[in-house]
Amino acid sequence: MKWDDCLIDGVPQLKCLEIVFANTLQVITGLAGLALFIMLIIGGIKYLTSGGDPKASESAKNTMTYALLGIILMGLAYLIFNILQNFTGVNFLKFDIPE
């Protein structure tokens, strides 16, 4: 659906929320993925520059672990929604306001 499809005489209707929600979800998902990737890189740099210090090394490992867990959880959430869609026929990833 395009933005022009939800306008009536130039006035946004309730159906425009579908587009706003979809765009917001897409931006948030992209930013979360980017943030997790940056956390992974920062953890790697911290690990490389720890110089054998056990505390700094452990902190870097924790940063990388949490970043990887976040990436895995995002992937699992997407996978679970797709599995539920296949079993139920309901598309959980598409926000739709009934008319």
C-alpha positions in Angstrom: 0.0 0.0 0.0 1.2 3.5 -0.8 0.7 6.7 1.1 -1.4 8.1 -1.7 -3.8 5.1 -1.4 -4.9 6.0 2.1 -5.6 9.7 1.4 -9.1 10.9 0.6 -9.1 14.4 -0.8 -5.7 14.9 0.6 -6.7 14.0 4.2 -5.0 11.1 5.9 -7.4 8.3 7.0 -7.1 5.7 9.7 -5.7 3.3 7.1 -2.6 5.5 6.9 -1.6 4.1 10.3 -0.8 0.8 8.6 1.9 2.6 6.5 3.2 4.6 9.5 3.4 1.4 11.6 5.1 -0.6 8.9 7.7 2.1 8.2 8.3 2.6 11.9 8.8 -1.1 12.5 11.2 -1.3 9.5 13.3 1.6 10.8 13.4 0.3 14.4 14.4 -3.2 13.2 17.2 -1.8 11.0 18.5 0.5 13.8 18.4 -2.4 16.3 20.4 -4.6 13.9 22.9 -1.8 13.3 23.3 -1.1 17.0 23.9 -4.8 17.8 26.4 -5.0 15.0 28.2 -1.9 16.3 28.2 -3.5 19.8 29.8 -6.6 18.4 32.6 -4.5 16.7 33.1 -2.4 19.9 33.4 -5.7 22.0 36.0 -7.0 19.5 38.0 -3.8 19.7 37.8 -3.8 23.5 39.0 -7.4 23.5 41.9 -6.7 21.2 43.0 -3.7 23.3 42.5 -5.3 26.7 46.2 -6.1 26.8 45.7 -9.3 28.9 43.8 -7.5 31.7 41.3 -10.1 32.9 38.6 -7.5 33.9 38.7 -5.7 30.5 38.9 -9.0 28.7 35.8 -10.3 30.5 33.9 -7.0 29.9 34.7 -7.3 26.1 33.5 -10.9 26.1 30.3 -9.9 27.8 29.7 -7.1 25.3 30.2 -9.5 22.3 28.0 -12.2 24.0 25.1 -9.8 24.6 25.4 -8.5 21.0 25.3 -12.0 19.6 22.4 -12.9 21.8 20.5 -9.8 20.6 21.1 -10.7 17.0 20.0 -14.3 17.6 16.9 -13.2 19.4 15.9 -10.9 16.6 16.4 -13.7 14.1 14.4 -16.1 16.3 11.5 -13.7 16.7 11.3 -13.3 12.9 11.5 -17.1 12.6 8.8 -17.7 15.2 6.5 -15.2 13.5 6.9 -16.9 10.2 6.3 -20.4 11.7 3.1 -19.1 13.4 2.0 -17.6 10.1 2.5 -20.9 8.4 0.5 -22.8 11.0 -2.3 -20.2 11.6 -2.5 -18.4 8.3 -2.3 -15.0 10.1 0.4 -12.6 9.0 1.8 -11.3 12.2 4.4 -9.1 10.4 1.8 -7.1 8.5 -0.3 -4.5 10.4 -3.7 -4.3 8.8 -6.7 -2.3 10.0 -9.9 -4.0 8.8 -12.4 -1.8 7.0 
